[in-house]
Amino acid sequence: MNKKRVHTPEGVRDVYGIECRQRSKLKEKLEKVFASYGYEGIRTPGFEFFDVFNSEKGTVSSREMYKFFDREGNTLVLRPDVTPSIARCVAKYFSDEKMGIRLCYAGNVFLNNSSYQLKLKETCQLGAELVNDDSAQADSEVIAMAIDCFLTAGLTDFRISIGEVEFFEGLTNTIEDENIHLELREFILNKNYFGLMEYVENLEIPEKIKEVFLRFNELNGDVAILDQAEAMVENSLSKKAIERLRKVYDILKLYGKEKYVSFDLGMLNKHNYYTGIIFKGYTYGTGDAILKGGRYDNLIEQFGKKAPSVGFAIVLDELMMALSRQGIAMEADSTDTMIVYSEDLMKDAVAKANELRSKGQKVILERKNSECTKEDYEKFGEKHRFGEVLYFFN
C-alpha cells in the first residue's frame, strides 16, 4: 500500500473520537456566549475570489494563501481570514442597515505558513463582529464577550492584552519616509526590541519620538502604564489613543471584567486593516495568542458600505491545546448506553434500544464479537465515556 494514502499533508491533521466530541461541545458552549450577547450566526464560503483577501484589503500576503482557479479562469483562494468575508457579506446584505449588526461564526481558515514553527495550516476559528458602531462601548462589549468565552471554556489564568494602532500612527505621522514606517512596524510586530533600539539610534527623527521607540518594550502593564505612555508623547493622535483605552477600561469595570485586562502600547497586528483598538488573549500552554481582535473602521467600505466595526476570533485548536496542557477537563457529549447482544437475543436487544431511544438516550447496538470479553467491553465503554454497558447474551 502507498503510505501517502493514510497520511495527511504537512500542517493539517485528523480529529476523531473523544477529541472530536470535546471540540463540538466547546464550540457549542462558545456559541452560547455569543448568543447571550445577541450575536446571530453567519456562514461564509470556504473559498472566495482572491480580490476579497488581496493586499489592498490589508489581510495576509498572497504567498500565504492557497490559490487555485475555477473553470472561467478566476483566481480563488481558501479563506485565510474570516473577517474580510464578513465585511463582504455586510456590504451585500446589510447595505442600508444603520443599527448595530451583531454577527458570529465558526469556520476553518487556511494559511500556507512556514512549517518550522509547527503551526497548523488549517485551523478552526470562532469569532464575532459588531458592525455600525464606532464607540468605546462597542470595543468594551466585544472584549467583555471575549473574556466570557475564556471563562466559559474553563480558563482561569489568562489575560486580554489591549493596544491601540493609532498610538504607533501618531508617532510615525511626522516621519515622511515610508520605508522607515515599514521597518519600525516590522521590528515591533516581531517584538525585536533590541533591533528596534539599534535601528532607531541611527535615525534622524525628533529626539522625543526616538526616546519613545527606545522605551517601547516598557509600554506594557496594568492601567497605570497609560499615564506613563501619555507623559512620553506630544502628538494629539497618540494622546487620543490613550484616552480611548482609558474609556474602554472604565466601561470594562462596569462589566466587572477589568481584572482580566492589561495594556500594551507596543502592540501591532500583521493585518493592516485594523484602525484603532487591538487586543490579544493569552494563557499558558501555547506559544501564541489564542484570541486576536480589534477595530477595523475602513475595511467594509472597500466593499461598498461605510461601517465602523470591531470583532475578534478565537483559534479553537489553540484553546483546546491550552485547556489540555493546563489539565482543565473538557466536556464531551457521551453515549448513554452500549448494548452488546448475541444473535439469539437480538430481538430483545433491539426492543431495549428502541425503548431507551424513545426516552431520548443515545444507544449503541454492538453485535457480540467472539474475540472480546466483558472486560474488553467495559474498557471500551470507559474509554469512550459510555454511561453503562448492557449485555444480551448467555
RASUL-V415095 format. One record per helix or strand. SS is the DSSP state (H for helix, E for strand). FROM is the first residue (numbers start at 1). LEN is the number of residues. Records with the same first field share a line. If there is no record, write none. Layout:
BEGIN
SS->FROM-LEN + FROM-LEN
END
This chain:
BEGIN
H->3-4 + 17-20 + 50-3 + 55-3 + 62-3 + 83-11 + 115-3 + 136-18 + 165-8 + 178-12 + 193-9 + 207-8 + 216-3 + 225-8 + 236-20 + 258-3 + 300-4 + 316-10 + 343-16 + 374-10
E->40-2 + 47-3 + 67-3 + 75-4 + 101-10 + 122-10 + 158-7 + 220-2 + 261-4 + 277-7 + 291-5 + 309-7 + 337-5 + 363-5 + 388-5
END
